Every structure is written in structure tokens, then in C-alpha cells.
Amino acid sequence: MQFDLFLLLRNQPEVKMHQVIEGLKADSSNFTLERKPFLILGGSIHYFRVPKAYWEDRLLKLKACGLNTLTTYVPWNLHEPERGVFDFEGELDLEAYLGLAASLGIWVILRPGPYICAEWDLGGLPSWLLRDQNMRLRTTYPGFTAAVDSYFDHLIKKVAPYQYSRGGPIIAVQVENEYGSYATDEEYMPFIKEALLSRGITELLVTSDNKDGLKLGGVKGALETINFQKLDPEEIKYLEKIQPQKPKMVMEYWSGWFDLWGGLHHVFPAEEMMAVVTEILKLDMSINLYMFHGGTNFGFMSGAFAVGRPSPAPMVTSYDYDAPLSEAGDYTTKYHLLRNLFSHHHRECNCPFPSFSLFFFSSLYSCHRTEKPVNMENLPVNNNNGQAYGYTLYETIISSGGSLKSLNNIRDRALVRIRTTAKPRSHASTWMNESLHRHISVNVTSKAVKRVLVLVKLVFLFLFSYRLQSSAQWKSMREKPSFPAFFQTKLYLSSSPKDTFLKLPGWSKGVVFVNGKNLGRYWSVGPQQTLYVPGAWLSRWDNEVLHLTFNYLLLSRLFSLVLSWKIHNLDYKHRAQ
């Protein structure tokens, strides 16, 4: 790739652009780019899972490993958190990400959805879509297509200038994502394709499916690609059969796998991965490593897995994926083997340890309550866009005994607390029951007046953390805490901060914020035992750590935290996949 032209975009840094010759073509059994044979060696790195300060580092490592193409999804729910309110700034500056790839000489395959899967909350679809009681996602239902049209109006005008035909790095654009595994509306894929073309997308269009999905996920005018981890010759033959004399590509070669809370950490042996990658290249097939670098599901963005399960199983905060680059961007055995395959070399680094301790806590119950049970998408918050994720605290008063039943309405996790008022100015309270699935039942026998609190979600937005900082509810740790509760402490760093991990031995389940950034969920059931803390989010001297926890395992180890710089072998329970 040669760069000899320059383009200056509004509010963007100067970006090197290439001379336009001819874009990516799929007119024969091999791809061509700039009228020359071209083998796509791609890797997936999602900008929204990596702090912006580390984008350049991760892309340089991708290029140094011998890859020539970057692939990334685009999460609709982050870019349009409220209907008609768009965010492409800061950590979500997609234009800066594309411009960076261009400046480093890396091609891009863009996967804009609108549905992206990606083990991401609601597959990247914004939760406010569900305020429409008749909504049918991923179909040509007018309410959905109107929302997609509005979103694409904003998104495509930002990415179109970065297409190859306009001097940019984008050589292909994916139409939706693995629709063949869903396939409920035969008019939907043509609608998405036209939505891209009508807004100025001119590069090669592709689709992406597993073998079974190939039967229903394609659309006329787009090259079909396949996803897998283990190479099955029959799948390659099927791809050749439905697309004779076309280039073959593995759009998602799964370099590892995601983890679920309560399970074991998935490990796909490096030797097995390399054997398949080598065979794919021998077949002259293009490949994209999914993931090359997984990153982190910061905040409440991790999704759930429902295939073959009675109820969805929640995914862990880490999106390490056992990928060639670790969650923190460190080199792994897989990276070195791939680097050797592509004739590149890199070195590792090691770093020391700091630590800190807790000294405050605050009760949960003074923070947020609702007057009546309303599902989270219809809560009157966020400019009437509802709540996309987090927690909600429901409360009601009862005056007699009986049974409280959830009637199959719990989809994630719920805790029930009964607070009994025996006489004025006194009460007793106990957490009666907890559910991780759909059913919960509590028997109440006393006739005393009781206040019932059901914790399902709690609105925990960025501004809410600042309200907590100034709250008068903070108390000394000399008092015995009640749970759930918030805990607060300061982390003091005397030197320039670097990447680290947070470990919470003795704690059960909760969420941790550092300097207002949501690191994500932790859960003692594993397999994830640490939370990734980007050094770019830490400051020299004082750093605030805010911790919402539902209960603890060992009071004697209360908030005994260990931070370690650059842990290369995380404290995982391993399972070979």
C-alpha cells in the first residue's frame, strides 16, 4: 500500500490516504486489489473494547504480526444510546480509528451491522427499540427499518469517505452479520444491502455465516464467506459449490472462544490453531482471525449465550478470547507462532506490583428507587429512552403474609429483601431469596408491616458515580456493612501508571469503577478471576475506586485487593476446547 495523497477531515487529524487504482475485486478464484492478486490476512480488533490510548499499539502489533487487514464491528447501541442522540466522540471515534489504520498502512473490512452479535449486549442493538411493544428485530418491520435508516444516515456519512474508492482504507463492507442463523424475513437482507448502497457504499459487499447459515444468510450481489474453528473439507466444498470461481474466505476463524460465568476458561491450543491456519493458507483461502485481540467488555456490555440452553448464560467481563494478543495487549504463544508464520518478531515486557486498601462503604438503598414495576426499557429515564443495562431497585409495602412469585419474569439476576417494621423507628431486614434464572418464590409468614425490595437493576450511569462521591451516606469501615453496598477507596500511584489487573479474593459478585470508568462485572464462580485496568485510565497520585458488591465470601479478607502489573498468566481455571 503506497500513500501519496492527503485528506483533511473536519475535526479529525490529518490522515494519509493512498492513490486510487482499483479496489478489492472478487471476479475470479482469487481476490485482486489494485489489479494485483491479493490474499486477505485479517485480524479483528474492536475499537470499542480497547481504550483509545491503546489503539495505535494494538494496530501496530497486528501489522507487525504480518496481517494486512483490520476488521471491526460497529456497535449501534453505543453510537445511538438514545433515539436520535448520536455519539462518535472520544472512545467511540470511529473516524479516528479508520484514519489511524490508514496512516499505518492497514486495510479495513467494516462490519456495521446493524446487528453484530459479538457477544455484545443485545448484539449491539439499542435497548430503546424494545419500547415498541410490537417490535420485531432484524426484520422489515417498519419500526425497525425506520430506526436502521436513521442510524445509517449518520453512520454511513462518517465512514463513506474512508472507502478505497475515495482514497481510504476500507476495501469491503459486510452486510448484517450471520443472518442465516436467524433468517426470519427474506426481504431483510436485500433491505440492509440497499441501505448501504443508497448511502454511498461502493466497495465489495460480503456476508458472513457458518455452514448451516450459508443456506439462508446470503444476498445477491455480496460475496459469501464462512466462519469456523475446525477445518472441515466438506464445508469448503459447499462454499465452492454455491460460489464457483469466486475467492474463498474465512471471515471468522475463531482463534479461541468466549467464557461464561460459572464455567471454565476456554483454551484452544496454539498448535491446533496453527495447524488449521496453515492448512487454510495452503488452500489459497483468505482469513480473518476472530479475535486477533479481544479486549474487554467494559461496563455492562457483555452479552449472554442461549444456544442449546434452557436460559441464557451471562458472559464474563473479559473478552480475552484466548486470542493471539491477550486482553491487556500482551504477546502470547499464538502471537509468536503466527509471527513466525508471517516472518515477524516482537519482544515481551515485565513489570512490578502496587496495592491499596478500603476505608469507606455506603448502603445501596438511598440511591435509587421506583414507585411501580416497569420493565427497564420503559423506565422514564434517559430522556424517555429507558434503561439499557445496569440494575433497578423495586420496592413495595405489604401488610399480610403470602407468597411472592416472579411468574417466569426474571431474565438475569434478582435479589429479594424483606424489611419488617415491628414498631415505630425500628426494623429488621433479611435477604430472603435470590435467582439467577427466571423463577423466584418467597414465603412471608409474619403479619407485621413489611417493605419488600427487589433488586433487579440499578441505574448506574456515569453521572450517578459523581452523585455517590458527594453522598452523605459514606461511613467509616469501623461500622459493620450491610449488603448490597458501595465501597470506596483511593489508589495512590507514585510513578507513571501502566496496565494492571484487579483481583478480589473473598468477594462474591459485583461491579468495579476506577476514576468513573466501569471496568465491568466480576463473579467468584469464574473462570475470570481478574478485571483488566488500562493504565491509560489511571492517574499518577490519586485514583478513586468505587465498588458495588452484593455480598462477600470471607469477611476476614474484606476487600483484600491485589493489583499486579502485566500478568501474563492470568489466574484462570483452564479447559481445553
HELIX and SHEET records of a PDB file:
HELIX    1   1 TYR A   47  ARG A   49  5                                   3    
HELIX    2   2 LYS A   52  TYR A   54  5                                   3    
HELIX    3   3 TRP A   55  ALA A   64  1                                  10    
HELIX    4   4 TRP A   76  HIS A   79  1                                   4    
HELIX    5   5 GLY A   90  LEU A   92  5                                   3    
HELIX    6   6 LEU A   94  SER A  103  1                                  10    
HELIX    7   7 ASP A  121  GLY A  124  5                                   4    
HELIX    8   8 SER A  127  ARG A  131  5                                   5    
HELIX    9   9 PRO A  142  VAL A  159  1                                  18    
HELIX   10  10 ALA A  160  TYR A  162  5                                   3    
HELIX   11  11 TYR A  164  ARG A  166  5                                   3    
HELIX   12  12 TYR A  179  SER A  181  5                                   3    
HELIX   13  13 TYR A  188  LEU A  197  1                                  10    
HELIX   14  14 LYS A  211  GLY A  217  1                                   7    
HELIX   15  15 PRO A  233  ILE A  242  1                                  10    
HELIX   16  16 ALA A  270  LYS A  282  1                                  13    
HELIX   17  17 THR A  333  LEU A  341  1                                   9    
HELIX   18  18 MET A  376  ASN A  378  5                                   3    
HELIX   19  19 PHE A  462  GLN A  469  1                                   8    
HELIX   20  20 GLY A  535  TRP A  537  5                                   3    
HELIX   21  21 LEU A  555  ARG A  557  5                                   3    
SHEET    1   A 2 PHE A   3  LEU A   7  0                                        
SHEET    2   A 2 VAL A  15  HIS A  18 -1                                        
SHEET    1   B 2 THR A  32  LEU A  33  0                                        
SHEET    2   B 2 LYS A  36  PRO A  37 -1                                        
SHEET    1   C 9 LEU A  41  ILE A  45  0                                        
SHEET    2   C 9 THR A  69  TYR A  73  1                                        
SHEET    3   C 9 TRP A 107  ARG A 111  1                                        
SHEET    4   C 9 ILE A 170  GLN A 174  1                                        
SHEET    5   C 9 LEU A 204  ASP A 209  1                                        
SHEET    6   C 9 LEU A 223  PHE A 228  1                                        
SHEET    7   C 9 MET A 249  TRP A 254  1                                        
SHEET    8   C 9 SER A 286  HIS A 293  1                                        
SHEET    9   C 9 LEU A  41  ILE A  45  1                                        
SHEET    1   D 2 HIS A 265  VAL A 267  0                                        
SHEET    2   D 2 HIS A 574  ALA A 576  1                                        
SHEET    1   E 2 ALA A 304  PHE A 305  0                                        
SHEET    2   E 2 ALA A 313  PRO A 314 -1                                        
SHEET    1   F 6 LYS A 475  SER A 476  0                                        
SHEET    2   F 6 PHE A 360  SER A 363 -1                                        
SHEET    3   F 6 ALA A 485  LEU A 493 -1                                        
SHEET    4   F 6 TRP A 541  TYR A 552 -1                                        
SHEET    5   F 6 TRP A 507  VAL A 514 -1                                        
SHEET    6   F 6 LYS A 517  TRP A 523 -1                                        
SHEET    1   G 4 TYR A 391  ILE A 398  0                                        
SHEET    2   G 4 VAL A 449  LEU A 458 -1                                        
SHEET    3   G 4 ALA A 414  LYS A 423 -1                                        
SHEET    4   G 4 SER A 426  SER A 435 -1                                        
SHEET    1   H 2 GLY A 402  LYS A 405  0                                        
SHEET    2   H 2 SER A 441  VAL A 444 -1                                        
SHEET    1   I 3 THR A 530  VAL A 533  0                                        
SHEET    2   I 3 THR A 500  LYS A 503 -1                                        
SHEET    3   I 3 VAL A 562  TRP A 565 -1                                        
END                                                                             
